[in-house]
Amino acid sequence: MTSAAGWWRPAPGLTWQWQLTGKLNLDLQTDVIDVDLDVDRSVVDYYHSRGTKVICYISVGSYENWRSDAGQFPPEVLGKDYEGWSGEKWLDIRRIDLLAPIMLARLDRCAAKGFDGVEPDNMEIYTNDTGFPLTYNDQLQYAIWLAEEAHKRGLAIGQKNVPDMVADLVDIFDFAIIEDAFYYGWAEDMRPYITANKAVFAAEYTDLPGDFQAFCRQSKTLGFSTIIKRRDLDAWLQTCE
């Protein structure tokens, strides 16, 4: 498969929505929307008709027992339960040989449905209690492999959280998606993406205390696209003006 050089490269300043649960709010107009891989192709087409770019959510670091491809994961790649997320287990990302057929099929589905980019969730894995002796280098090699495969399919790919990987990934990944970065104080670590003229899509959650107005002021200074969401990522949205 040859690389498709024309994939989307989102610049800073775009508005966005992130919705993974509940009925989609099809009336909301944003520059970008991030939705689950399992939406119908017609949904992607609809957003494109409104001039909206669409990001494809997939988990690359965890097994989810409700997915249609859940039965394809070999037992040896399934680790400990992902605490706080029912039905999920960590994956042994060292075994790209075993994960590749599943992850590449997911990327193929993203491309076939016309998505513009990919959100690879649960990239931040080696610091968790996975049941596997994973290292930073394991995580880096997996991330680079995913980026290469996304680009081969004409898909942009975003760095999801993992601020300690920015130096290694900012020249490879096309944008970033971050959660709770202002609350936990590491938003500044993502500035290299803005310097590289790449968008940073940020979300802060209502289940944590914080001065959202202050977060929004900081976001504006940094050039991030920041929204406030409920943790379940339903249709509700508050934007930083």
N, C-alpha and C positions, 0 to 999 in steps of 0.2 A: 504494500500500500504506500503510495507516495504522499508526501506532505502537501496539504492544501494551504497555500500561503495566504489565502484571503480571509482567514478567520477574523472574527470581531475583536476589536481592541478598544474596550471602553475607556474613555478619558474621564478625569475628575469632573464633578459637577452634575452628574446625572441624578434624576429622581428615581426612587425604586420602591417596590413593594415585595414582601417576602411572605408567601402564604403556602403552608404545607398541610393545613387541616381545614375542614369546613367547606361550605359552598363558596366558590370563588366570587369575589366582587367584580363582575365584568364591567361595571360602570366606572371604576376607578381608572384614571389616566395617569400613568407614570412612564418614564423613559424605559424602565427595566422592570421585569417581574421575575421572581425566582419561585418556581413551582416544582412539584414532584414529577419524577420521570413517568409515573403511571397515568398522568393526564392524557386524554385523547389528543390525537394529532389536530383535531378541529380546534382545540383550545389554543394551541400554539399558533395555528393559522389565524385565529381570531385576533390574538394580540398583535401579530404581525400586520394585520389589516389596519390596526390603529397606530402603527409606527412604533410599537413597543418591542424591545429585544427580550428574549425569554431564556432564562437560565434553568438548567436541568439539575434538580437535586438528586444525588445518589449518595449512599453511604459506602465509603471505600475501606473503612477500618472496623466496621462491625457487621455481624450477621444479624438479620432481622427475620424472625420466624414467620412473618406474614407475607413476605415477598413471594412472587410467583416462582422465583428461581431458588428459593431457600433450600430445596432438596438437592441442589447441585453442589453445595459446599461439602467437601470431604471432611470427615470427623476430625482429622488431624490438624485442620486449620482453625478449629473452634476452641476458643479459650474460655476464660472466666466470664460470668455474667457481667454485663455492663450495668453497674450499679445505678439505679435511678431510672432505668429505661427498660421496662418490662419487655421480654421477648428478644432482647439483643444480647449478643456475645461478642467479645473482642476477637479479632482475627490475627492469625500469624502472618504478618505482612512480609516476613522473610520468604515465604513460599509463593513468590510471584508465579512460579511454574504451575501451581495448583489454582491460584486465584485468577490468573489471566483469562481463562475461558469465560468466567463469570463476569469479570469487570469489563472485558472487551465487548461482550455481548450487551452490557448495559450502555457503554459508550455508543455502540452501533445503534441501539434503540433511541438514544438521545439524538443522534444525527439523523436517523430515519424519520423522526417526528418533526424535524426542522428546527430543533433548538439551536440557539446561538452560542451558548456556553454551558459549562458544567460547574456545579458546586460539589466538590468532593468532600463530603462530611466525614468527621472523625479521622482527619489526618493526624491529629495530635494524639498519639497512641503510645509511644515508648515510655512516657512518664507515668502511665496508668498501670494498675494492677491487672495485667492481661492474662497472666499465667504463662507467658513466654518471656525469655530473656532478650527483649528487643533493645536495640541501641538507636542513638540518633542517626547513625549512618544507615541503618535498616530503613528508618522512616524517610530519610533523604532519598535513598535510591528508589523507594516505592513512589515517592512524590514525583521524581523526575521521570520515571517510567510512565506514570499516569499522564503527565503533561505531554510527553512525546506522543502517546497514543491518542490523546484528545486532539492534538494539532493535526495528526494524520487524517483525522476525520473532519477537519475544518471547524473544530469547536474551540472556542476560548476556554480557559480553565482558570479558576480562582484559587488562591491560597486561602484556606479556611483556618482562621486563628493562627496558632503556632508562631508567635512573634519571634521566637529564637531562630526561625528558619528564614527570616526575611533576607538576610545577606546572601544566602545560598539560592533563593528562589525568585527574587525580584526580577532578575533578567530572563527568567524562564516562564513564569506565570504571567497572566495577562491582567489580573485584577486581584483584589482581596475582599473577603467577607469576614467580618469580625463581630464577636458577641461580647458584651459586657466589658469592652476594653477601656472605656472611660471610667466605669465603676471600679475596676481593678487597677487602673493606673498605668496601662501599657499601650494606650492608643498612640503615643508618640513613636513607638517602635515601628509603626506602619508607615511613617512618613516617607521612606524611600520609594514606596509605590507612587505617591503623589509627585515626588521629584522626577520619577521616570515617566510622568504623564499617564499613569494608570490609576483607574478608579479604586477607591476604598469604600465599600458598602458596609456601613456599620449599623448594628442594632443594639439598643439597650432594652432591658426587660423590666416590666412593671413589678415583678415579684422581688426585686432587690431595691432597697432604699437608695436614694440618691437625688442630687439636685439636677434634674433633667435640663433645666434652663442653662445651668453652668456647663453641662455636657454639650449642649447644642452650641453654646458660644465657643467652646473649645473645638468642636467639630468644624465650625465655620472657619476658624483660624487655620486649622490643619488642611482644609479643603476636602474633607470627607463628605460622603452622602449618608447622613445618619437619620434613622427612624427609631421610634419607640414601639415595642411590640409586647403582646402577652407571650408567655413562655411556650404556649402550644401553637404559636404561629398561625392563628386563625386570621380572618379578614380584617380585624381591628387594626388600625394604623394611626399613629401620630407622627407627624413629620417635624423636623427642625426647620423653622422658617428663617 
